[in-house]
Amino acid sequence: MRVPEGGARATGLARLTGLARAAGPGRARLIAGLVMASFAAVYVTAAPARTDGTARIAAAVVLALGVLALHLLWLVPALAPRRRAGAAPIAALALQAACAYAGVLAFGTSVAILGFVAGSLLLRARGWPLAAAAAAVLGSAAAIDAARGGATVDAAITASLVALVVYGLVRLADRADDTAAARLPLTMAAVARERLRIAAELDEGLGEGLRTIAEGSRRALDRPEEIAGVLDVARRSLNDARAAAADLRSMSLAPEVAAARALLEASGVEVDVEIGHTEPLGPAGALLATVLREAVTDVVRGDSAKRCLIETSEDGGDVRLRVVNDGVRTAARGEEGLEQAADRVRSAGGTFSTGLGHDGRFTVEAGVAAGRRPVDLPDRAAYRLSITLLAAVLAGFSVKGLLQIPWGPAWAGAAAGLLVVSAVQLVWTTGGRPRAWPVALAVVSFAPVPVIGQAWLGVAGFLAGTLLVGLPRRAAVPLVAAVAAGVAGTGAALGLGTAATVNYALSTLVTGLVVDGLVRLARIVRDLQAAGAALARAATVQERLRAARDLHDLLGHSLAAILLKCELARRLADRDPGRAKAELTEAVEMADRARADLRTATGGNAELSLDGELRSARSVLAAAGVEVTVEAGHAELSAEASSVLGIALREAVTNVLRHSAARHCTIITVRDGAAVRLTVENDGLDPGAARTPPGSGIGNLTTRLAAHNGTLTARADGKGNFRLEAVVKP
């Protein structure tokens, strides 16, 4: 794109091309503003060559700057807060038109500046009248240039290209703003959709099961024979809850990694975690979680490792997991679990390997295809707009150049060359970048000049754009400067005047900046959209993990307690009917609470309190034959601290019931300065039993407590006792 003739100076290229440091929408507007400023600089620096006298030159400069400043109303929302709702004020548009026409008619400014006016009309257009007005402005540019003895078509094309570029820059900058602003609402919408989907899945099975349990328990108060049916439903519901929690957790490796870290650190193993995959994972997550669990169990059982590395990576749609430790490994230890994990991975089409490295470290490695993920691809509309505008600029430039070349062999060669330049530019811009292309384009940009003449000098601007788009700034800036210098030298060799030579050099820089600006703006929008999609993915994963935690920690405990109460009532039904009814009454109450837990898992708020859970723990453990000692010294707690410690207590009690043969359990709460400490200790471990990995509850609790500035420790003392300690700092 050749800018209007006149003296000019190319300044500040490094500042114009060092835009990568800006961020997000602000960076988008900075890029657009600097490209527009480069246009305005052309009219300012051309003023001395197009009019005479200091006063007239100053007036031409002021008018050109006024046209740019008024166009910034479209680009800088702070200058016109209502413009997004009602577009730029009509008065500002009229003043911009007045400045542009005054400069053109009174001071000889290039008619191309009218492209700013046409661009403003297009930006404001909500129907055909303003679009027709934009066309009229472009037509007037051609008429004015024709009256001066210039080329009518050339003037119309130049003004049209300026209009398209300034229109596209503002639209792309607006799109960046819209995309950034939409990230939070879209994320919230993604979470809401996930909650609805989870609620629909869980209510159909678990919700119906809980209703059946509550109704059956009430009937069993008068008809003990109903207890057996209630027990069957409770068992199925508990299995369903655990399966649903596992399914929800399977989209992410994070909980399993947290549990693995906790187990290794509790065993005195230093852990390094390097996460290199993108979540959600879907079924791949469940497979790799199994491998991680078995590999970490293998490390802990060996009791000799000092360091362990857990590493994930993703490449070409495959997710890989590596677990490396420096412990001494015997052939028999851990083989069965790892072999089962290997079979599951291989049956899913994945890869699995184990081996001892030269450094003496043992490695377990598994790879699985990530599969289809519930991720929306970023909208490519902005990128298509950018490429469309770039194609229009290339087409307009080609027509302008061909109009300056006489019909004949040279014209045919120029047409072929311009077609090659346009194709290379578009392919390079959209991602195909063979290393030889810039060299080939450089040859095409300069080799035809001796045959075609000065009309071909403008092609070098697209070479500058190619370099700016495709190379790092540290390489592109000096190369673009060299291209501009080459254009200036070629112009001097052709015998062009100083003004024309400088004009062609500046045109090269401006065209390169236009190409670079359009492409970079589109990439900013694309990156913002990708970031928004990643945020929505992360929020969706977190929502599923939250639901999994609530199913496991809340509903799982409630169902396990209901099972225990109903089983006890069944045993007491004949010899102690009164006690059996009391247990069933508690089961009914627990079923009602479990339904509230289900609502919590599907997006409601947990209505738990530490005091209530202490009472429940005493009752449930006593029903299981465990002697309970409770020392409550926590006094007043905030609702959040009370809830999270209540959940921690539920998990601890559930573990006592599921994983131990405890005879005594001690529950203590104390205040320690600003912190509140919950300790649950039981004597149900076999000191000689091999260590096993913790269930998902430990990872869940670690996550919950971390969100409340708390910590969790869970470990055996080697003498048959197991202690869980949760600390919250309200």
TIMARVEX-571904 format. One record per residue (C-alpha): residue in three letters; x negated, y, z negated. Coordinates in steps of 0.02 Angstrom, whole numbers, plus 50000, padded with zeros to 5 digits. Layout:
N
alaXYZ;...
//
This chain:
730
met500005000050000;arg499175016050056;val499545031149949;pro499775048850023;glu498225056850092;gly497275069649989;gly495785071349875;ala495825060149721;arg494725053449584;ala494865035749515;thr494675037049328;gly495065026149178;leu495125009449271;ala494415000249123;arg495795007449012;leu497135003049139;thr496524985149158;gly496154981748974;leu497974978848931;ala497854961348863;arg497574968148688;ala499344975248682;ala500704963448623;gly502474958548669;pro503744971448729;gly502574985848684;arg501264978548799;ala502554976848937;arg503024995248926;leu501205000348918;ile500824990749078;ala502334998249167;gly501895015849108;leu500095014749163;val500565008349336;met501795022849354;ala500465034849292;ser499285028449426;phe500595033349556;ala500785050549478;ala498895052649476;val498915051149664;tyr500095065949683;val499135076149555;thr497435073249633;ala498135075849808;ala498825093149766;pro497245103149808;ala497215095549982;arg499065098550018;thr499295116549962;asp498275132449938;gly497985143949790;thr497725140149608;ala499515144649560;arg500275133749695;ile499135119149652;ala499595120849469;ala501445121349513;ala501285105649619;val500385096749478;val501705101949349;leu503125096149461;ala502295079149493;leu502005076649308;gly503805082049275;val504435068349393;leu503405055349298;ala503895062049126;leu505745061449168;his505555043749232;leu504865038949061;leu506635040948996;trp506925024049076;leu505355016549004;val505265023248825;pro506885020348730;ala506335032148591;leu506435046648715;ala508245042648755;pro509025031848618;arg510665029848709;arg509955025548878;arg510195006748859;ala512045009648825;gly512405023648948;ala510825024449056;ala509755040049074;pro510725056349065;ile511365063349230;ala510555079949187;ala508835071649173;leu509095062749339;ala509615079049422;leu508095087949349;gln506945074149412;ala507685075749586;ala507455094749579;cys505615092949530;ala505295080149666;tyr506145089749806;ala505345106149750;gly503635098249757;val503955090649928;leu504775105750010;ala503825120049929;phe502095113149895;gly501825099350021;thr501865084749898;ser502015067949985;val503795062450019;ala503335045949934;ile503675054449766;leu505515053949811;gly505385035249778;phe505435039549592;val507125047949618;ala507785033249719;gly507155021349586;ser508065030949450;leu509675030349551;leu509475011549571;leu509185009449385;arg510745019349344;ala511805012049484;arg513385003149427;gly514175002949599;trp513955007949781;pro513995027249760;leu512325028449669;ala511555014749776;ala512095024749929;ala511335040349850;ala509685030949830;ala509735026350014;ala510095044550056;val508565050149958;leu507475037850053;gly508245043850217;ser507875061850171;ala506065057150140;ala505955050450317;ala506815065950387;ile505655077950293;asp504115068650350;ala504765068550529;ala505005087450521;arg503185089050469;gly502665078850619;gly502365062750523;ala502945045050556;thr504765043150504;val504725024350477;asp503085024950382;ala503765038150262;ala505365028350233;ile504395012350197;thr503175021050079;ala504575029349979;ser505555012949975;leu504055003349908;val503795016249771;ala505665015049727;leu505594996049718;val504024995949612;val504625008749483;tyr506325000149477;gly505534983049452;leu504324989049319;val505714996249212;arg506834981049236;leu505434969149186;ala505004979749033;asp506854979748985;arg506874960949007;ala505404959348888;asp506364969548758;asp507944959248782;thr506994942948771;ala506094948048612;ala507714954248532;ala508634938348580;arg507424926448495;leu508194927348322;pro510024926148379;leu509584911748495;thr508674903048354;met510154905248238;ala511304898748374;ala510174883448397;val510264880048210;ala512154882148210;arg512324869948355;glu511204857448266;arg512234859048107;leu513844855848201;arg513084840748287;ile512404833748123;ala514074836748037;ala515004827748176;glu513814812948167;leu513824811347978;asp515644815047941;glu516254801248055;gly515304787647963;leu514714793547793;gly516164805347764;glu517424791547792;gly516404779647684;leu516374791947538;arg518244794747551;thr518504775847546;ile517354774247394;ala518284787747298;glu519994780647339;gly519444762747306;ser518664767547138;arg520294775847085;arg521294760347132;ala520044749347041;leu520454758246878;asp522064748046874;arg521554733846989;pro519784727746949;glu519834715947099;glu519604731347209;ile517834734047142;ala517054721247261;gly517714730847413;val517074747247342;leu515354739447318;asp515314733647500;val515754751047564;ala514484759247447;arg513094747747508;arg513514751247689;ser513604769947656;leu511934769847566;asn511124760547712;asp511954772647833;ala511304787647735;arg509534780847734;ala509614776647920;ala510314793947961;ala508944802247858;ala507624791947947;asp508364796648116;leu508384815048073;arg506604814148009;ser506004805248165;met505934821548265;ser504454827348161;leu502844820148094;ala502704834047965;pro503574824847821;glu502544809147847;val500944819347855;ala501424828047692;ala501784811347608;ala500144804047674;arg499154818947609;ala499964817447438;leu499594798747426;leu497774800647482;glu497424815347366;ala498224805947222;ser496994791847260;gly495504803647258;val495274804147447;glu494824820647528;val496014823747674;asp495804833847834;val497354836547942;glu497254843148120;ile498934845048207;gly498864846948395;his500584841348454;thr502204850848484;glu503804845948395;pro505154839748404;leu504564822448453;gly506124811648453;pro505844792648449;ala503964795148470;gly503934803248299;ala504684787948217;leu503404776348297;leu501914787148252;ala502594789648076;thr502574770648055;val500784769748116;leu500264783948000;arg501114775747851;glu500264759047880;ala498564766847916;val498604777247757;thr499194762347655;asp497694752947725;val496524766947668;val497254767547492;arg497234748747467;gly495384748147507;asp495014759847362;ser493314764647436;ala493654778847557;lys493044796247512;arg493664805747664;cys495084803347787;leu495524812747946;ile497304813348012;glu497344820748187;thr498704822648320;ser498544828648498;glu499614829948654;asp499104828448835;gly500124825148991;gly501714820848898;asp500854808348781;val500674811348594;arg499194803248507;leu498834799948323;arg497114796148250;val496774791148071;val494924789848030;asn494184785047861;asp492474780847791;gly493004766647677;val492384748847680;arg493674737947766;thr493884719147752;ala494634709447896;ala496164703647800;arg496644720047720;gly498104728947802;glu498124717847957;glu499954712747946;gly500664730347929;leu499554737448065;glu499954723048182;gln501814725948161;ala501564744448195;ala500514740148348;asp501874728548414;arg503184742248398;val502084754948486;arg501624743248628;ser503424737448651;ala503874755748678;gly502554757148816;gly501254765448707;thr499444761348666;phe498674755748502;ser496874752348453;thr495814750048297;gly493954749148280;leu492384752648181;gly491344766748252;his489454768448259;asp489544780148111;gly490364766648004;arg492064774848003;phe493634764948040;thr494864772348166;val496694768548198;glu497334776748357;ala499054776148437;gly499804785148587;val501634786348636;ala502554795648774;ala503444810548697;gly504974807348805;arg506394819348834;arg506504833148706;pro507994844148665;val507144859848729;asp507844872548851;leu506614878348982;pro506284897048981;asp507334907149102;arg506304910949257;ala507394925249320;ala506124938549271;tyr504724929049356;arg505774927349514;leu506124946049509;ser504264949549499;ile503834938049644;thr505274945149747;leu504654962849719;leu502884957549761;ala503484949349921;ala504424965349966;val502854975749935;leu501834963950044;ala503134964550182;gly503244983550175;phe501374985450176;ser501214973650325;val502504983350424;lys501634999850382;gly499974993050439;leu500644985650601;leu501485002250645;gln499765010250650;ile499024997350770;pro499324998250959;trp500214983651039;gly499014970551107;pro497794957151051;ala497234967650902;trp499044969150846;ala499304950350857;gly497704947050761;ala498204959750628;ala499924951650611;ala499114934650585;gly497884941750461;leu499234950550361;leu500244934550357;val498734925450285;val498434939250157;ser500254938950101;ala500284919950087;val498654919449989;gln499264933249873;leu500924924549835;val500164907249812;trp498764914249704;thr500024923849599;thr501164908849572;gly499784897549508;gly498814889649652;arg497044896249633;pro495674887149730;arg494014895349689;ala493604899149870;trp495174909649900;pro494514926249833;val492984924349944;ala494074920350095;leu495224935050056;ala493714946550040;val493154941350214;val494904944250284;ser494994961150196;phe493414968250273;ala492914958250428;pro494304964950544;val493924983250505;pro492684985750651;val494024979550772;ile495624986650697;gly494925002150613;gln495515012050463;ala497275004650469;trp496524988650396;leu495694997050246;gly497274995750139;val497174976750139;ala495794977550010;gly497084983149881;phe497824965549880;leu496084958449858;ala495964969549702;gly497654962949643;thr497094944949671;leu495544947849565;leu496494956549425;val497834942949418;gly496704927949431;leu495094932149341;pro494644937149162;arg494524955849136;arg492644955349108;ala492424948149282;ala493884956749370;val493504974849324;pro491754975749399;leu492324966049553;val493804977849580;ala492624992649561;ala491494984649691;val492984982149809;ala493475000649790;ala491675005749821;gly491634994549975;val493205002850041;ala492425020050013;gly490825014750100;thr491785007350246;gly492805023350262;ala491225033750265;ala490485022250399;leu492055024750504;gly491795043550495;leu493335047350392;gly493355063550296;thr493005064450110;ala494845066450066;ala495385051450170;thr493935040750105;val494345044549923;asn496195041849961;tyr495885024450029;ala494785019849880;leu496125025849759;ser497455016749860;thr496475000849834;leu496495003149646;val498335007949639;thr498884993249746;gly497864981349638;leu498664988549481;val500414987049556;val500144968649596;asp499344965449427;gly500714974949335;leu502154965649418;val501384948749384;arg500834952549207;leu502534959549161;ala503364943649223;arg502124933249124;ile502474943248966;val504324939648986;arg503954921349021;asp502834920348867;leu504154928748759;gln505444916548822;ala504284901948787;ala503964908848612;gly505844910348586;ala506094892448644;ala504704886648527;leu505504896148383;ala507184888148420;arg506354870948430;ala505484873648264;ala507094879748183;thr508024864648251;val506704852948182;gln506754861548014;glu508654860248009;arg508564841648045;leu507224839447913;arg508274849247788;ala509754838047825;ala508644822647807;arg507994828847639;asp509744832247576;leu510354815247635;his508904806647549;asp508754817147392;leu510584821247359;leu511724808847446;gly510534794147429;his510424796547242;ser512304798547225;leu512664782647323;ala511354772847227;ala512124778847063;ile513874774147125;leu513244756747168;leu512504754946995;lys514094760946909;cys515244749847013;glu514134734646988;leu514124737746800;ala516034739946801;arg516224723546895;arg515204714346764;leu516164722546620;ala517894720646696;asp518294704446601;arg517404706646435;asp517544725546409;pro518944733146516;gly518834749946427;arg516984751846464;ala517284746146643;lys518594759746667;ala517404772646597;glu516064767446720;leu517314767946864;thr517894785246810;glu516094791146822;ala515954782646993;val517474792547053;glu516664808646992;met515044803947077;ala515964800247240;asp516734817547235;arg515004825047205;ala514314814447347;arg515584822147465;ala514944839147411;asp513174832647442;leu513704827947619;arg514334845547647;thr512654851847586;ala511744840547708;thr512764847647852;gly512364865647811;gly513194870047647;asn512344876047489;ala511764863647358;glu512764865847199;leu511534857647079;ser510884862346909;leu509474855046808;asp510584853546655;gly511894843846751;glu510594832246825;leu509844829146653;arg511534822946592;ser511764812546749;ala510014805146734;arg510334799846555;ser511964791346605;val511294782546760;leu509684776346679;ala510634770146526;ala511814760646640;ala510284752346716;gly509664747146545;val508264759846536;glu507964768546371;val507934787246402;thr507114801246303;val507564818846356;glu506694834446290;ala507434850046371;gly506414865546337;his506704875746494;ala508014888046426;glu508774899446558;leu508324896546740;ser508754905146902;ala510004895947011;glu508674891947142;ala507404885347015;ser508754875246927;ser509324867747093;val507614862847158;leu507094855146991;gly508774846046985;ile508374838547155;ala506634833647095;leu507424824946944;arg508634815647057;glu507194809247163;ala506214803847010;val507714794446938;thr508054786347106;asn506254780247113;val506404773146937;leu507934763346990;arg507274757647160;his505414755047137;ser505104749946957;ala505574738346816;ala505534752146688;arg506094749346509;his505814767146452;cys505864783946538;thr505404800946467;ile506064817046543;ile505304833346480;thr505574851246536;val504524865546466;arg504154883546504;asp502334887446536;gly502234906246551;ala503244911046705;ala503254893146768;val504454879146726;arg503754861446720;leu504754845446740;thr503914829046693;val504684811846721;glu503674796846661;asn504154778446659;asp503294762146614;gly503934751546758;leu502364749046863;asp501344733246875;pro499524738746846;gly498894724946958;ala500034728347105;ala499294735547264;arg499634753747295;thr501014757147420;pro501404773047515;pro502704784447438;gly504414785547517;ser505014800647610;gly505624808247447;ile503874813547394;gly503604822747558;asn505334830447545;leu505014836647368;thr503304843447414;thr504114853647551;arg505544859747440;leu504404864947297;ala503164873647413;ala504614884247477;his504894890047296;asn503054893247257;gly502964876647167;thr501904860847166;leu502184842247148;thr501054828547083;ala501524810147075;arg500304796847021;ala500054780846923;asp498894780346772;gly498274762746806;lys499074756246645;gly500824753146710;asn501494770846691;phe502024782446831;arg502164801246809;leu503014813946921;glu502724832146881;ala503594846546969;val503174864846934;val504184879746993;lys503704897946971;pro505344907746979;
//
